[in-house]
Amino acid sequence: MSIDLKTVKHISKLSRISLDDKKAEKLASDLNAIFSFIEKLNKLDTSKTEPLTSIAETTLKLRKDEIKSGNIREEVLKNSPNKNKDFFVVPKVVE
Amino acid sequence: MIEIQNLTLVDLVNKIKKKDISSKEITKYFVERSKKSKKLNTYITENFENAIKKAEEFDKKPDFKCKLPGIPLAVKDLFCTKNLRTTAGSKILQNFVPTYESTITENLWKSGAILLGKLNCDEFAMGSSNETSFFGDVQNPISENLVPGGSSGGSASALAANLTPATIGTDTGGSIRQPASFTGTVGLKPTYGSCSRYGIVAFASSLDQAGPMTKDVKDCSLLFEVMSSYDNKDSTSIEFKRGNYLKELTDSIKGKKIGIPKEYRIEKMPKEIEDLWQKGIDIIKDSGGKIVDVSLPHTNYALPAYYIVAPAEASSNLARYDGVKYGFRSEGNNLIDMYEKTRSKGFGDEVKRRIMIGTYVLSSGYYDAYYLKAQKVRRLIKNDFDEVYKKVDAILTPSTPSSAFKIGEKTDDPVSMYLNDIFTVPVNLAGLPAISIPAGIDKKGYPLGLQIIGKAFDEQNILNIAFSMEKQINFKNNLNDWWTK
């Protein structure tokens, strides 16, 4: 299998990471090297194997849905690169 | 005058308790030495003035009952520290100041420790050489222009150079054990679920574990004891009675069965590594341990499976960095354009590479072929260990397939960089504990480590084996402090 430039551009869209053509070409070659290494897995027959989704394999604990810390708007907004008094600010999305 | 540089963490704790030395004296020593060691580039953010203030406060009102009384510690910059910048080695978080504290660091401060500063690491802990950090390469104190390993490279380097009496790192595929091996120090990756992940910048959530990095096994036992706790803020934290690892530490390993997995005897393994492994085997035999040949047949598939699972989880975890709520933002023409520019400029090449791999293997049409396949292989790898642990108490392997390499030597070839973690990755996939201890040097004089892998939650056992081996190996780093000149 080989990953072409078109695929790299598609993944870049999905990842929300813009790429120029030069970077995309370099990435295509890196990804091909990495995936040819990963392809080794296809040699294994796993048709009868259950996937391991969590190492602890216990069901996650339930807890009450309750507010433990409130009134922290200022703290939450503190690290935002662009904000006004009450909200995060992003480029306009509705006309 | 007490020679602080020759003291271990346990020594320092004892001396403070006996009032032979004050917290301020110790803290000043490590601050001064850190200031003289800028060439190593171990610190991303210093907390020196604050640390000395805290030490003075401790000396005025000392609490000698706690486990790390007035002990200054620098930590990997992947742990969120309240009101002190936490970057994860990334441009995208270069101005991020957490409003909360990670549970692990909280445990340290509750035990009396004092924060010296935040240590350099590979960006989002993705790397094996500390060359992917936005804040620059870290030097290994062993020799100039040598990598300290990664991703906890700043931690390993600061520890080996004696800029902190001990430190903490995180290990997703070897990020504690490999740098420990490269710098002649001790590093423990605990069982998954034994140390809380709350407040640690996430990389691959099903693999990440924090652990101690120390000068010797005693220190490692003490620090692990402080770090490990049940935490309801981490849904995968496991509730069980934690041990008194230091108190229970023993060098008697008579009758212990240690497995030697034949699959770790890889092609083209340097003879020095073979010899080191044999030396470890002989030491165990001399101490009354029994050597058992075992097989972990799926070892070869661990690294490819890891390079699906870890990037997949990373691509999901790192989706949060969008330039809206915190961190770096690059303005764009519209919202999507802003996201794409922010992430393109905010992440480094290796992180982008892994996000792209992860996005691809999770994308429509490829999920079954890659991610599901990797999870099935993960099951086979875990089954291998379960089988072997019916016959043995622990497993001995080399920590890494080579000693430290030169800065820049492997940056152009991601696959060759990934191969560094060939002996450490299976342990993360199976969620097991493993410790790396320094065991010798190669012909260049660079340290080499041995890894002891244990059963889940059997840290005490691997600490004991490590303690016994350490006594016989009697390893000492020979440093000339080149970086201070």
Interface residues (C-beta under 8 A of the other chain):
Chain A: I3 T7 V8 I11 S12 L14 S15 R16 I17 S18 L19 L27 D30 L31 A33 I34 F37 I38 E39 K40 L41 N42 L44 T46 T49 E50 P51 L52 T53 S54 I55 A56 T58 L60 K61 R63 I72 E75 V76 K78 N79 S80 P81 N82 F88 V90 P91 K92 V93
Chain B: N95 F96 V97 T99 Y192 G193 S206 N232 S235 T236 I238 H298 N300 Y301 L303 P304 A305 Y307 I308 S315 A319 D322 G323 V324 K325 Y326 G327 F328 R329 E331 G332 N333 N334 L335 I336 D337 M338 Y339 E340 K341 R343 S344 F347 K352 R353 I355 M356 I357 T359 Y360 S363 Y370 L372 K373 A374 Q375 K376 V377 R378 R379 L380 K382 D413 P414 V415 Y418 A430 G431
